[in-house]
Structure formats: C-alpha cells, structure tokens
Amino acid sequence: MQLFPQMISATLGIAEKQIIHTLSLLEEGATIPFISRYRKEMTGGLDEVQIEDIRNQYEKLTEIKKRKETILKTLHEQGTLTTELKRRIEETWNATQLEDIYLPYKPKRKTRAEMARQKGLQPLATLILLQRETNPEHQARNYVKGEVADVAQALQGAQDIIAEQVSEDEQARNVLRSVFGRQATLVAKVVKGKEEEAAKFRDYFDFSTSLKRCSSHRLLAIRRGEAEGLLKVSVQVPDEECVERLERLFVRNRQACGKIVAEAVEDAYKRLLKPSIDTEFAALSKEKADDEAIRVFAANLRQLLLAAPLGQKRILAIDPGFRTGCKVVCLDAQGNLLHNENIYPHPPVNKRSEAASRLRKMVEAYRTEAIAIGNGTASRETEQFITSQSFDRKVEVYVVSEQGASVYSASPVAREEFPDYDVTVRGAVSIGRRLMDPLAELVKIDPKSIGVGQYQHDVNQGKLRKALDQTVENCVNLVGVNLNTASRHLLTYVSGLGPQLAQNIVDYRSENGPFRTRKELMKVPRMGAKAFEQCAGFLRIPEGEYPLDRTAVHPESYAIVEKMAKDKGCTLEELISDKTLRDSLRLEEYVTATVGLPTLKDIMKELEKPGRDPRQQIKVFEFDPNIRTLEDLREGMVVPGIVGNITNFGAFVDIGIKENGLIHLSQLADRYITDPSEVVSIHQHVLVKITGIDQTRKRIQLSMVGVEQNT
C-alpha cells in the first residue's frame, strides 16, 4: 500500500525509499539475513534489526487495514455507514482510536441499555441527555406501558442508555486514558493466608508503584503471582477526579435532568468505563513488558548462540553426578560418539582411584584434546577431580552450560540421533558438542528451554517464538554453515531453506557424497533458483574445488572477483592470498548498475579472511578453588565468575556454587547505564565483589564497581 512506507518512515526514522525497497524484497520472498548481507545497495545498508522493524511495522499496519475492512463491511450491512463515519475510519491508523469510533455501532450482547432500548426508552434518554426538560418524571409517564411498569423503571432504563452512551463516547474514553496514563497506580497485596506459599513474591506482599514507571520484570512477576492466586492485583486511579472530569463533558446543569445525567455518568464510570480502561491499560502495560522481556531474551540468546567455539577437537565430555556417577563420552573431531561409560569418583560410591585410571585410559585411547564438564550437580567436584589428574598429553578443561541439555536428551531429535542410547549418554554428548560449536548444538533445542531470559513463559508466546526463531536464523547466517557437515537442524535455519530443503540436502549428501561445488546444490530436489539465491552465500564448502565456494562471497558476484583476478593477471587463489594484489584494485572500476561499493567492500573483507568465523576465541576459566558453598563466601571477597543470564535489572553470575549471584544494574559500572548489555555479555568472564549474602533466602549480591577486570 502506497501510504505504508510513508507511515513506517515517520515511525522508524528511516528514509521512505529504503523502506519501499526493503518491503519489495520481503514481498519477493527474500529473508532478513539475505537482504542485510547481499542487498545493501537496495536498502541503503540497513541492518537485520532495522529490516525486522520495517517488517513488523508493515504487518501491524496490514492488520489494522484488515480490521478497517471488517468494520466498514459490518457498518454497511447495518445501514449505519455515513459518509463522515467512513471518512473517519479510512483516515485513522491508530488501533485504539479505530475501536473507539466503532464502539457505539458494535453489535452488542444483551446489556441493560440494550434491553431499555428494546422497551422503547431511547427517546426518553435522548430528551433527558439534552437537559432542557424541567419535569422528566412527567415525560417518563408517556413510556409506562408494555414491559415498563412505572415511572421509576422508565427513568432507570433511560439512565442505563445514557450510561452506555457515556462509556462509548470517544472524548470520555480519552479523558480517562489521560488520567490513567498520568496517575494510575499498580497495587499488589498478598492473598490472606497464603504468605508462606507466596514466599518467592515477598517483595510484592504490600507493593505500590506508578503503572507507567513499573519495570517489565516487576510487572511480569506481579502478574505471575496474580495468575497463581497468590497476589491480589489492582490498578487504582483517583475516582473522584475521573467522575468530575466526565461530568464536565456531559452535565450541563444541576436541575432534575442534570441530576439524572450525573448519576448516569457516575454509573458509567464505575460499571463500564473504569473496568474497560483498566483492562485496556493492563493489556498495554503487559504488552510493553512482554516486548521488553522478549528483547532481553533475544539479545541473550544471540550472545549464547554466538559463544566462542573450540572447533573440531577430540572431546571427552562429562555429565557429572554424585550417587549415579559421572557419565563420560568420547567424541571424535566431528562430534561422533566413539565410547561411553560411567565413573564414580564422588560419594557415596567413592571409587576415585578406579575412576582416575579409567579416565586416563580413555584420554589416551581416544587421543582426547579437551575435556568438557557440565555445570550442574557435582560440577565443581568433578572439575577438581579432573584437574588433579596427570595425562599423557596436554588436555584443557572447560566447564560448559548444561541449560537445556536434559530437554534435548529426551527430545525426538536426540532419539533420532542416538536411538540405542539413554538420555544420560545423549546429554553428555550434547555437553561435548556445545564445547565444539555452541551454535550447531543449541539449534536443536527449543530456545525457551535454554533459559537466558526473564519470565519467558509469561510473555506472549507467539511473539516470543517469532523473535527467537528470527534470532536463531540471524545467528546461523552470520556465522555461515559448512554444507558438508551441517545437521538437518542447523540447515533448517539457513536463509531460504526450511525443514524440507534441509532434509533434501542431507539426503542428497548421503546418496552422492560431499558437495564439491555450490552449483551442485541445484541438483538437490526442490532447490529452485530463488532458494539457491537465498541460501548459497551462507553455505560454505571449506574443502571445495572452487576457491570462492569456501567464502561468503555470493555466487552472483563470482564474475566480479574473476574479472578482478583477470585484470591483475593472477589466479583466484593468488588474489585471495596476496594482500598487495587486492590493495592495488580500484573498486570504483567494478561498480555496476546492481553492484555498488558496499558489496565490493564486503567482497574485499571476505577475501582478506575467507570464510572467517565472527565468533571470539574460547578461553579456559577457573573458579576460586576455595569457594564450594554459600558458607564459604564473605562480604568484600573478589572472586571470578561467568555471566550466565542478563535481565533488564542486572546480570546473574555463576561463581562456582549452587546459587548464582546478582549484579544489580547500578553495580555493573561506575557510571549510569540503562542496559546491562552495555557492560556484560553472556558467558563473559568477570571479577566480582561480594557485597551482600542472604543465607535465609540464598541470595548473593555482587558488584563490579571499582573491581579491575582482567583483559
């Protein structure tokens, strides 16, 4: 629609031309990663976030357009659609205003006002609302007939009609919205008799705050307490002020009719308007809180998916435990399971010597290069046991997050991969593979189960799923995928593929062996030209026959790079390996109608580091060996930790004991910040000072202010 780009431009502050081109690409079926990476000339260099914002705004306006069409159709069928009404509906693009315009005409259930109208009392209500009649009782006698038994019933019916009209009046609703927006207070109290059961909501037992200033995590916590029947929640506004402001709109005098209208206004406020606006503001505040929580979750998920990989190394992975022992698996450099067994180095079994001997034999037999230990129960004890051993080679030890591993191990995906092994083996394999490549392993798990957000089960699940899926897709395509080793699950998220094409690629690979060139993708069943265009640049063939197939250079640009090599009288391999040759190119000479400097500069960056992985290098981390339990902590201690989760009120840090500590937003830096992500990221290694210990509630307060960080 012609109007949409203009409106989106005004909302997002992006040029209308950029929006038109972006919407055109989306309409053609291009994905967000493809557009942001390979269509910079068309979009003016918009990034993934901006493109997603454009898409979301377009979808929102499209929904309003559909709603307007439905409303116009309904009004036309009712015979109530006037020229002025049609004009107002067509001109508004505010969803709330649209519903306000429609409200008086909306088909109603059997309300008190509707029943009064059916008794023929609308003319009396209109007469009273004009407030010119000095004796409304006298006029009401004319309506005492049929179902209207007496004058009192007639006046009551008229008052009900006036109350509904007041509640449906646009100006009246906006007056109340103004008061709610400025003065609404969110109040929460514990349900009497449920104090013990509601202990986790103790902060909200007697809580009150401005609704507009209530942070998303507080609002979601309060609403969860309400949903569980543990908190009684209300939104309070100054009732007298609201009634007075409404009376100014409708009450013209204090004579008999004016008094009836005043009573109707008060009834409208208490019975109809206040509950309606209350519900509206509750929904709006919940939506705002949801959006913020989803933003935090998506940002954390992105950091988790882009965590530093160890790469293709031979891994010994351990899912630690006490009574049931430690499940050990040995993986080759491709993540294939070679061996599994249990060892029992901890109480109550205490076969420490036997466990040490078996461990050394496994490291030697399977030429282990690194050991991955899950960070759950018995993790610290297992780490100390491992690091106390001597092996026949240098073996680095890493502690790996187990979050979501149990979900994966019991999933259909895991059963399909390892039909002959139980959940403990699958979980240990997942821990090992996460060390090799977190992204490739975590895509197999529902993002909600990875647990890197706040109140993810309380927010709008449709919005959450959409945001997280887009985040996974963006991350997969940012890193790129090895066409010959990627799993079906990883391929599913590659731009332009999806589940069916991903499966077809895996099947083709099984039947025909590794892909030798990107062109060979066109032989995959159902791989059309459009799908190839979308996916090819993100699929790498590290051992491929053609040099550019190893890079992120899109096949549509191969001819440009080949011309560069020809102009320099060298091969593609020489151009890629020789910086002097590349630096001598004048990029302006290769600009065409469709390829501009942004794409050419991207090509040069890619040739400089072909197939480069944008993720950082992994680092070995060690907890303080003197800290095992909460009782070992003392205020003022400075200890190492790993950031495990980020919320909009701070960051949770694993310091090597069961309980994670919290660095509040105000304690992350010695300057004012509004977002913890300005300072910390998921899996970041930090030094923190212990500033508070609550033994009863098992809470640890941490600070980074004044603590010098290791670089």
VOGU-3710 file (C-alpha; in Angstrom, 3 decimals, decimal comma):
1> mqlfpqmisa> 0,000/0,000/0,000  1,410/3,401/-1,073  0,730/5,006/2,325  2,565/2,368/4,399  6,198/3,301/3,548  5,482/6,925/4,409  3,954/5,955/7,773  6,738/3,467/8,589  9,319/6,109/7,694  7,735/8,554/10,155
11> tlgiaekqii> 7,718/5,899/12,903  11,227/4,484/12,435  13,096/7,475/11,058  14,264/5,513/8,008  14,099/7,006/4,502  10,947/6,131/2,567  12,983/4,909/-0,425  14,849/2,403/1,783  11,564/1,124/3,172  9,992/0,715/-0,278
21> htlslleega> 12,954/-1,351/-1,496  13,032/-3,437/1,688  9,316/-4,211/1,514  9,714/-5,121/-2,149  12,469/-7,619/-1,298  10,436/-9,118/1,554  7,437/-9,406/-0,768  9,605/-11,339/-3,243  10,431/-13,866/-0,516  13,897/-12,633/0,447
31> tipfisryrk> 14,935/-13,359/4,032  16,169/-10,766/6,504  19,765/-12,166/6,649  19,957/-12,241/2,828  18,665/-8,679/2,474  21,013/-7,262/5,121  24,065/-9,126/3,743  23,624/-9,107/-0,029  21,238/-6,249/-0,882  22,916/-3,272/0,780
41> emtggldevq> 22,665/-1,160/-2,371  18,879/-1,523/-2,401  18,317/-0,926/1,324  20,976/1,701/1,874  22,832/-0,618/4,241  20,024/-1,393/6,695  20,945/-3,993/9,304  18,920/-7,010/10,468  17,256/-5,125/13,334  16,088/-2,275/11,100
51> iedirnqyek> 14,756/-4,682/8,466  12,887/-6,652/11,115  11,409/-3,399/12,494  10,193/-2,493/8,992  8,598/-5,916/8,570  6,900/-5,717/11,980  5,534/-2,227/11,320  4,221/-3,343/7,932  2,490/-6,358/9,483  0,944/-4,140/12,168
61> lteikkrket> -0,454/-1,706/9,570  -1,701/-4,607/7,450  -3,635/-5,951/10,462  -5,226/-2,516/11,031  -6,153/-2,359/7,337  -7,894/-5,740/7,574  -9,727/-4,640/10,730  -10,928/-1,469/8,996  -12,285/-3,507/6,104  -14,214/-5,737/8,528
71> ilktlheqgt> -15,645/-2,739/10,385  -16,712/-0,964/7,184  -18,397/-4,133/5,967  -20,288/-4,528/9,264  -21,443/-0,882/9,297  -22,563/-1,139/5,664  -24,631/-4,234/6,439  -26,158/-2,448/9,466  -27,069/0,529/7,317  -25,244/2,865/9,732
81> lttelkrrie> -22,288/3,774/7,493  -22,436/7,517/6,799  -20,003/9,441/4,591  -18,469/11,125/7,645  -18,109/7,830/9,531  -16,459/6,191/6,541  -14,037/9,105/6,192  -13,009/8,903/9,860  -12,435/5,150/9,702  -10,411/5,395/6,496
91> etwnatqled> -8,238/8,204/7,876  -7,289/6,623/11,203  -4,366/4,218/11,590  -4,453/4,112/15,367  -5,898/0,778/16,524  -7,327/2,219/19,769  -8,953/5,170/18,016  -10,396/2,841/15,393  -12,082/0,706/18,048  -13,398/3,849/19,789
101> iylpykpkrk> -15,040/5,032/16,562  -16,605/1,620/16,037  -17,680/1,023/19,653  -21,145/2,739/19,534  -22,046/0,670/16,454  -20,542/-2,616/17,564  -23,132/-5,427/17,791  -23,881/-5,827/21,489  -24,786/-8,632/23,783  -27,870/-8,167/25,988
111> traemarqkg> -26,784/-5,133/28,040  -29,006/-3,150/30,396  -29,030/-0,300/27,872  -29,962/-2,618/25,003  -32,889/-4,042/26,987  -34,039/-0,486/27,735  -33,893/0,379/24,042  -35,992/-2,673/23,227  -38,585/-1,290/25,654  -38,692/1,931/23,585
121> lqplatlill> -36,845/4,152/26,071  -34,215/5,628/23,689  -36,279/8,832/23,002  -36,635/9,447/26,754  -32,863/9,012/27,239  -32,184/11,478/24,399  -34,611/14,001/25,923  -33,014/13,755/29,380  -29,478/13,992/27,960  -30,400/17,330/26,318
131> qretnpehqa> -31,188/18,576/29,885  -33,851/21,075/28,779  -36,852/19,321/30,334  -37,799/20,603/33,781  -40,043/17,662/34,697  -38,564/14,368/33,463  -40,991/12,333/35,625  -43,901/13,852/33,704  -42,298/12,868/30,385  -41,484/9,402/31,721
141> rnyvkgevad> -45,210/8,657/32,238  -45,587/8,516/28,448  -43,331/5,426/28,444  -45,114/3,469/31,169  -46,519/0,668/29,040  -45,714/-2,865/27,995  -42,694/-4,076/29,945  -42,181/-0,688/31,656  -44,150/-0,975/34,918  -43,799/2,569/36,287
151> vaqalqgaqd> -42,051/5,924/36,029  -39,082/4,735/38,112  -38,450/1,881/35,670  -38,686/4,272/32,724  -36,166/6,686/34,239  -33,843/3,853/35,244  -33,904/2,471/31,688  -33,160/5,925/30,247  -30,288/6,296/32,709  -28,872/2,928/31,624
161> iiaeqvsede> -28,942/4,071/27,990  -27,182/7,357/28,898  -24,537/5,456/30,911  -23,731/3,262/27,928  -23,554/6,251/25,600  -21,159/7,958/28,014  -18,993/4,810/28,169  -18,837/4,649/24,358  -18,034/8,321/23,861  -14,554/8,850/22,353
171> qarnvlrsvf> -13,862/12,016/24,318  -14,911/10,400/27,590  -12,625/7,438/26,987  -9,698/9,703/26,111  -10,259/11,757/29,272  -9,958/8,586/31,340  -6,928/7,400/29,366  -5,251/10,705/30,186  -5,835/10,198/33,926  -4,749/6,539/33,789
181> grqatlvakv> -1,638/7,468/31,806  -0,553/10,059/34,362  -1,842/8,774/37,675  -2,612/5,051/37,548  -1,021/3,103/40,400  -0,342/-0,631/40,310  -1,105/-2,158/43,698  -0,279/-5,717/44,768  -1,047/-7,436/48,068  -0,559/-10,993/49,218
191> vkgkeeeaak> -3,727/-13,081/49,399  -4,554/-13,529/53,072  -3,456/-16,903/54,405  -1,047/-17,580/51,521  2,003/-15,754/52,877  4,109/-18,914/53,194  3,126/-20,305/49,796  3,845/-16,923/48,196  7,321/-16,527/49,747  9,013/-16,031/46,355
201> frdyfdfsts> 6,748/-12,990/45,781  7,631/-11,448/49,170  8,755/-8,206/47,539  5,166/-7,671/46,361  3,200/-8,521/49,562  2,388/-4,832/50,044  3,555/-3,149/46,874  2,557/0,033/45,084  4,130/1,850/42,138  3,244/4,123/39,240
211> lkrcsshrll> 1,935/1,917/36,417  3,768/3,854/33,712  7,077/3,534/35,595  6,727/-0,114/36,580  9,617/-2,090/35,058  8,832/-5,069/32,875  10,343/-7,645/35,239  8,298/-6,336/38,183  5,093/-6,269/36,171  5,600/-9,817/34,864
221> airrgeaegl> 6,447/-11,073/38,367  3,314/-9,445/39,816  1,107/-10,820/37,046  2,578/-14,295/37,590  1,770/-14,030/41,305  -1,760/-12,991/40,394  -2,143/-15,886/37,927  -1,020/-18,339/40,614  -3,644/-16,974/43,004  -1,056/-15,672/45,456
231> lkvsvqvpde> -1,307/-11,917/44,864  -4,311/-9,645/44,611  -3,579/-7,003/41,977  -5,429/-3,818/41,081  -4,894/-0,610/39,141  -6,013/2,437/41,121  -6,809/5,967/39,942  -8,398/8,984/41,726  -12,084/8,082/41,229  -13,474/11,482/42,265
241> ecverlerlf> -11,296/13,331/39,764  -12,326/10,927/36,991  -16,056/11,402/37,703  -15,661/15,185/37,919  -13,885/15,360/34,569  -16,579/13,199/32,944  -19,353/15,338/34,438  -17,798/18,410/32,829  -18,368/16,729/29,468  -21,986/15,675/29,964
251> vrnrqacgki> -23,687/17,519/32,860  -24,964/20,942/31,796  -26,942/21,941/34,891  -27,997/20,748/38,351  -31,722/20,603/37,627  -33,743/17,387/37,532  -32,412/16,119/34,167  -28,859/17,210/35,041  -29,001/15,151/38,239  -30,134/12,061/36,306
261> vaeavedayk> -27,292/12,537/33,808  -24,797/12,974/36,702  -25,984/9,698/38,215  -25,675/8,034/34,795  -22,117/9,401/34,403  -21,066/8,000/37,801  -22,681/4,662/36,940  -20,946/4,662/33,522  -17,590/5,294/35,177  -17,852/2,614/37,870
271> rllkpsidte> -19,667/-0,092/35,925  -18,452/0,355/32,354  -15,699/2,885/31,714  -13,260/2,201/34,545  -13,242/-1,609/34,051  -12,836/-1,122/30,291  -9,922/1,345/30,508  -8,420/-0,665/33,362  -8,404/-3,760/31,127  -7,012/-1,725/28,232
281> faalskekad> -4,132/-0,341/30,305  -3,421/-3,725/31,859  -3,146/-5,176/28,346  -0,975/-2,287/27,115  1,379/-2,466/30,093  1,583/-6,260/29,731  2,361/-5,877/26,013  5,083/-3,340/26,804  6,544/-5,643/29,468  6,362/-8,593/27,060
291> deairvfaan> 8,185/-6,657/24,344  10,959/-5,676/26,760  11,312/-9,223/28,132  11,390/-10,652/24,602  14,016/-8,083/23,592  16,206/-9,124/26,537  15,669/-12,823/25,823  16,524/-12,442/22,133  19,670/-10,421/22,924  20,814/-13,072/25,438
301> lrqlllaapl> 20,035/-15,900/23,023  22,109/-14,183/20,348  25,083/-13,960/22,711  24,669/-17,591/23,739  24,446/-18,825/20,139  27,488/-16,778/19,161  29,553/-18,043/22,106  33,152/-18,900/21,284  33,562/-22,397/19,770  36,531/-24,648/20,496
311> gqkrilaidp> 36,326/-26,052/16,980  36,823/-29,571/15,701  38,729/-31,232/18,519  38,545/-34,683/20,075  36,448/-34,184/23,201  35,863/-36,158/26,387  32,585/-34,872/27,827  31,304/-35,482/31,355  27,786/-35,119/32,721  28,699/-35,046/36,439
321> gfrtgckvvc> 26,758/-36,609/39,308  27,183/-37,979/42,830  25,045/-41,046/43,503  24,520/-42,019/39,854  28,151/-41,322/38,943  29,576/-39,267/36,100  28,522/-40,173/32,570  31,585/-39,959/30,302  31,502/-39,916/26,495  34,358/-39,730/23,998
331> ldaqgnllhn> 33,754/-37,863/20,739  35,837/-37,571/17,588  36,634/-34,193/15,997  33,318/-34,271/14,100  31,298/-34,855/17,275  30,594/-38,541/16,598  30,160/-40,760/19,660  33,030/-43,268/19,982  32,647/-44,564/23,540  30,659/-44,091/26,755
341> eniyphppvn> 30,869/-45,340/30,326  30,232/-44,314/33,944  32,849/-43,461/36,563  32,222/-42,949/40,306  34,831/-40,582/41,784  32,448/-38,988/44,337  30,471/-40,110/47,402  28,582/-42,286/48,117  30,384/-44,779/45,809  33,867/-43,186/46,128
351> krseaasrlr> 35,730/-45,275/43,528  38,189/-42,438/42,994  41,284/-44,469/42,053  39,358/-46,634/39,614  37,746/-43,537/38,065  41,155/-41,876/37,647  42,626/-44,959/35,957  39,715/-45,350/33,551  39,766/-41,651/32,765  43,485/-41,725/31,866
361> kmveayrtea> 42,923/-44,764/29,627  40,073/-43,015/27,760  42,114/-39,844/27,236  44,971/-41,922/25,837  42,874/-44,341/23,737  40,738/-41,658/22,082  43,529/-39,036/21,859  41,450/-36,524/23,779  42,368/-32,860/23,236  39,889/-31,198/25,603
371> iaigngtasr> 37,512/-32,141/28,414  34,016/-30,617/28,747  32,289/-30,766/32,154  28,610/-29,913/32,582  27,987/-27,142/35,117  25,201/-28,905/37,047  25,277/-31,053/40,179  28,812/-32,157/41,219  30,394/-29,909/38,579  32,956/-28,246/40,881
381> eteqfitsqs> 33,910/-31,538/42,498  34,327/-33,172/39,078  36,397/-30,258/37,783  38,732/-30,508/40,791  38,992/-34,275/40,305  39,857/-33,858/36,607  42,406/-31,073/37,096  44,199/-33,114/39,768  44,954/-35,874/37,227  48,049/-36,294/35,059
391> fdrkvevyvv> 47,511/-37,264/31,424  49,884/-38,342/28,636  49,187/-35,090/26,786  48,096/-31,513/27,419  44,316/-31,514/27,889  42,433/-28,283/28,528  39,393/-28,450/30,815  36,246/-26,394/30,200  33,040/-26,041/32,218  30,060/-25,983/29,853
401> seqgasvysa> 26,494/-24,806/30,500  24,051/-27,712/30,771  20,987/-25,489/30,357  18,531/-27,261/28,061  20,660/-30,425/27,751  18,022/-32,521/29,550  15,356/-31,132/27,223  17,459/-32,108/24,219  18,311/-35,586/25,555  14,621/-36,509/25,891
411> spvareefpd> 13,583/-34,930/22,571  12,665/-36,662/19,290  15,788/-35,049/17,774  18,044/-36,818/20,287  16,181/-40,126/19,925  16,636/-39,859/16,160  20,388/-39,198/16,537  21,000/-41,820/19,240  18,189/-44,407/19,175  20,304/-47,008/21,029
421> ydvtvrgavs> 21,414/-44,823/23,934  19,629/-43,474/27,001  19,102/-39,852/27,994  22,280/-39,680/30,117  24,505/-40,532/27,159  22,671/-38,086/24,894  23,003/-35,319/27,487  26,760/-35,886/27,830  27,195/-35,875/24,036  25,329/-32,552/23,881
431> igrrlmdpla> 27,678/-31,063/26,507  30,711/-32,119/24,457  29,316/-30,826/21,203  28,428/-27,494/22,808  32,097/-27,002/23,547  32,992/-27,694/19,888  30,298/-25,485/18,375  27,588/-23,996/20,648  25,554/-22,730/17,691  25,364/-26,082/15,869
441> elvkidpksi> 24,246/-27,883/19,024  21,883/-25,315/20,550  19,760/-25,004/17,390  18,411/-28,475/18,252  16,799/-27,147/21,436  13,685/-25,007/21,811  15,204/-21,568/22,578  12,828/-21,130/25,534  14,474/-24,118/27,240  17,951/-22,596/27,152
451> gvgqyqhdvn> 16,853/-20,267/29,956  18,566/-16,980/29,176  15,777/-14,514/29,838  13,198/-13,384/32,335  9,658/-14,749/32,678  9,793/-16,296/29,207  6,785/-18,491/29,958  4,643/-15,483/30,933  5,021/-13,415/27,777  3,088/-13,628/24,513
461> qgklrkaldq> 4,233/-16,995/23,187  3,584/-16,199/19,530  5,706/-13,047/19,696  8,405/-14,851/21,642  8,613/-17,725/19,156  8,813/-15,326/16,210  11,556/-13,232/17,829  13,632/-16,221/18,917  13,336/-18,006/15,577  14,479/-14,846/13,804
471> tvencvnlvg> 17,389/-14,529/16,255  18,498/-18,110/15,581  18,209/-17,545/11,814  20,258/-14,339/12,028  22,992/-16,042/14,070  23,240/-19,123/11,855  23,579/-16,996/8,735  26,011/-14,576/10,352  28,391/-17,442/11,138  27,749/-19,453/7,982
481> vnlntasrhl> 27,345/-23,209/7,663  29,605/-25,994/6,398  27,457/-27,540/3,666  29,069/-30,968/4,050  28,892/-31,376/7,837  25,864/-29,336/8,976  22,986/-31,239/10,547  19,440/-31,019/9,230  18,550/-28,864/12,249  21,280/-26,340/11,507
491> ltyvsglgpq> 20,492/-26,252/7,776  16,824/-25,566/8,575  17,774/-22,069/9,761  19,844/-21,198/6,694  18,293/-18,401/4,655  15,807/-19,758/2,096  15,892/-23,424/3,154  13,499/-24,581/5,876  12,891/-28,172/7,091  12,113/-29,860/3,763
501> laqnivdyrs> 15,028/-28,491/1,742  17,354/-29,064/4,705  16,331/-32,726/4,759  16,735/-32,965/0,982  20,295/-31,624/1,249  21,169/-34,198/3,924  19,606/-36,995/1,831  21,478/-35,864/-1,295  24,731/-35,755/0,680  24,140/-39,297/1,969
511> engpfrtrke> 23,448/-40,645/-1,510  26,081/-38,730/-3,509  28,831/-37,905/-1,045  30,106/-34,422/-0,113  29,212/-31,413/-2,254  32,142/-30,376/-4,422  30,731/-27,007/-5,529  27,880/-24,700/-4,610  26,474/-25,209/-8,128  25,805/-28,810/-7,191
521> lmkvprmgak> 23,097/-27,556/-4,823  20,877/-27,069/-7,867  20,728/-30,866/-8,187  19,030/-31,151/-4,773  15,304/-31,975/-5,208  13,052/-28,883/-4,939  16,032/-26,494/-4,938  14,794/-23,727/-7,228  16,609/-20,618/-8,403  15,068/-18,447/-5,653
531> afeqcagflr> 16,009/-20,817/-2,834  19,546/-21,108/-4,256  19,860/-17,316/-4,397  18,794/-17,022/-0,741  20,943/-19,816/0,719  24,096/-20,124/-1,408  26,107/-17,302/0,176  25,635/-18,718/3,660  26,723/-22,281/2,784  30,479/-22,908/2,751
541> ipegeypldr> 32,500/-25,770/1,246  35,851/-25,477/3,109  37,464/-28,230/1,024  35,687/-27,222/-2,183  37,162/-27,324/-5,683  36,352/-23,666/-6,391  38,081/-21,127/-4,084  35,107/-18,759/-3,733  32,860/-21,623/-2,556  34,883/-21,519/0,676
551> tavhpesyai> 33,906/-17,896/1,313  30,836/-15,767/1,995  31,087/-14,232/-1,479  27,724/-14,863/-3,166  27,779/-16,843/-6,443  26,084/-13,885/-8,146  29,332/-11,943/-7,519  31,761/-14,637/-8,697  32,107/-12,985/-12,115  33,238/-9,734/-10,452
561> vekmakdkgc> 36,005/-11,468/-8,474  37,038/-13,470/-11,547  37,342/-10,197/-13,504  39,480/-8,727/-10,711  41,840/-11,715/-10,926  41,943/-11,499/-14,726  42,703/-7,780/-14,608  45,629/-8,478/-12,278  46,810/-11,433/-14,340  46,578/-13,863/-11,448
571> tleelisdkt> 44,514/-16,842/-10,286  41,697/-16,611/-7,752  43,890/-18,395/-5,188  46,631/-15,793/-5,694  44,179/-12,905/-5,379  42,837/-14,351/-2,122  46,286/-14,957/-0,615  48,065/-11,781/-1,807  47,061/-8,598/0,063  49,213/-6,425/-2,200
581> lrdslrleey> 47,245/-7,564/-5,249  43,930/-6,808/-3,540  45,080/-3,412/-2,280  46,059/-2,412/-5,815  42,473/-2,836/-7,072  40,389/0,290/-7,726  36,924/-0,822/-6,580  35,199/2,050/-8,422  36,058/0,313/-11,700  33,854/-2,651/-10,759
591> vtatvglptl> 30,710/-0,715/-9,830  27,698/-1,691/-11,971  24,003/-0,840/-12,045  23,321/-3,506/-9,402  26,662/-3,810/-7,560  27,908/-0,817/-5,635  30,773/-0,056/-3,264  29,062/-1,640/-0,190  29,039/-5,077/-1,859  32,542/-4,623/-3,284
601> kdimkelekp> 33,909/-3,668/0,139  32,214/-6,743/1,649  33,861/-8,912/-1,015  37,278/-7,441/-0,163  36,755/-8,112/3,562  35,816/-11,697/2,782  38,825/-12,269/0,512  41,041/-10,939/3,312  39,785/-13,640/5,717  37,958/-16,263/3,627
611> grdprqqikv> 35,096/-17,933/5,495  36,085/-16,121/8,685  34,160/-17,033/11,841  32,891/-13,841/13,527  32,891/-15,517/16,947  35,621/-14,913/19,526  38,255/-17,408/20,640  37,315/-19,596/23,600  39,183/-19,134/26,899  39,784/-21,544/29,773
621> fefdpnirtl> 38,118/-20,393/33,007  38,801/-21,355/36,618  36,578/-20,712/39,648  38,090/-19,834/43,025  39,160/-23,250/44,405  38,417/-22,129/47,983  34,734/-21,491/47,316  32,483/-24,544/47,314  29,283/-23,443/49,103  27,398/-20,332/50,173
631> edlregmvvp> 29,009/-20,648/53,636  32,471/-20,075/52,105  31,552/-16,544/50,991  32,441/-13,382/52,899  31,447/-9,812/52,119  34,280/-7,938/50,421  35,697/-11,008/48,649  36,635/-10,547/44,974  36,039/-13,766/43,022  35,957/-14,882/39,377
641> givgnitnfg> 32,619/-15,716/37,766  30,850/-16,337/34,462  27,841/-14,280/33,371  25,029/-16,791/32,938  21,967/-14,628/32,370  21,153/-10,983/31,718  17,885/-9,266/32,608  16,954/-5,610/32,344  17,631/-5,160/36,083  21,092/-6,752/36,158
651> afvdigiken> 23,191/-9,830/35,446  23,336/-13,226/37,158  26,819/-14,642/37,659  27,961/-18,203/38,347  30,758/-18,012/40,939  31,153/-21,783/41,258  28,480/-22,674/43,810  24,870/-23,790/43,502  23,470/-20,266/43,934  24,129/-17,609/41,292
661> glihlsqlad> 24,840/-14,059/42,416  23,162/-10,920/41,078  24,954/-7,789/39,930  22,241/-5,141/40,039  22,146/-2,657/37,165  23,504/0,048/39,497  26,520/-2,119/40,421  27,716/-3,009/36,919  29,727/0,155/36,305  30,784/3,393/37,988
671> ryitdpsevv> 28,652/5,311/35,510  24,939/5,479/34,769  23,743/2,727/32,419  20,251/1,696/31,321  21,042/-1,709/29,817  23,314/-4,361/31,397  24,381/-5,411/27,878  26,354/-2,154/27,672  28,802/-3,708/30,149  28,492/-7,510/30,169
681> sihqhvlvki> 27,581/-10,366/27,842  26,532/-13,995/28,256  29,487/-16,303/29,109  31,754/-13,316/29,812  34,465/-13,990/32,410  34,292/-11,321/35,149  35,709/-10,492/38,552  33,036/-9,552/41,089  32,999/-8,280/44,659  30,597/-9,907/47,126
691> tgidqtrkri> 28,585/-7,084/48,714  25,753/-8,979/50,382  24,848/-12,518/51,482  21,327/-13,538/52,499  21,687/-17,041/53,944  17,929/-17,430/54,536  16,819/-16,577/51,000  20,076/-17,900/49,488  20,734/-14,660/47,637  24,123/-13,168/46,805
701> qlsmvgveqn> 24,628/-9,523/45,901  27,617/-8,731/43,696  29,296/-5,639/42,309  31,760/-4,812/39,528  32,125/-1,171/40,583  35,765/-0,474/41,397  36,813/-4,031/40,511  39,569/-4,088/37,895  38,773/-6,640/35,195  41,299/-8,940/33,539
711> t> 41,535/-8,220/29,815
//
